[in-house]
Amino acid sequence: MQTFHLKILSVKQVTHNVRSFTIEKPEGYNYEPGQATELSLLKEGWEKEKRPFTFTSLTDDNNLEFTIKCYTDHDGVTNQLAQVVPGDRFEIGDSWGTIEYKGEGVFIAGGAGVTPFIAIFRDLHKKGAIGSNQLLFSNKTTKDIILEEEFKAILGSNFINIITGETNTSYIHGRIDKSFLQQHISNFNQPFYVCGPDAFTQAILEALKELGANADALVFEK
């Protein structure tokens, strides 16, 4: 596998615990919206700690972008990422991933699981091809919603927020489960894109299958 050592150009705060990192793009480097790569921080003791992160930039952008949730309650990779500054360097490898756009459908994300969908929606929006795509986005609190204003601008009323840990909000309170899906989706004969924590993804996929979704139309990271 080819690897690239790339300089961080800018770091932007997206939410209280999510940052976007803009880095150099190797000449000729290609990926599809929804794909990821293995990334590590070129800092002593952390060079071999590779983790998968999704590109949130578009394929023809001049630079690469990653939007990453940083967990600062323990000294892991993302805690280290929360401390980087422009001029620091990442190592990345080739692009890979099974999440790709297969037509209009319903995107279901839990927390930072929305990141593979960011480039997909940005790409469709740029092409004027958003159509009737819908995003169901589950978060614990409203302050956890990643790119809330951008998703509103792209999807309008097809951007539906579900909040699990707050009741004093204008958004839906509860969880995305079989009952929720049955209540809010009338057509299960369409593509479904699912990404989030493993337990979240597994539960959603099982519920969709029980409700009649075609297994071949379920798109998720295998």
Summary of the structure (lengths in Angstrom):
residues: 222
radius of gyration: 17.5
end to end distance: 20.0
largest distance: 52.6
contacts: 656
relative contact order: 0.16
helix: 27%
strand: 29%
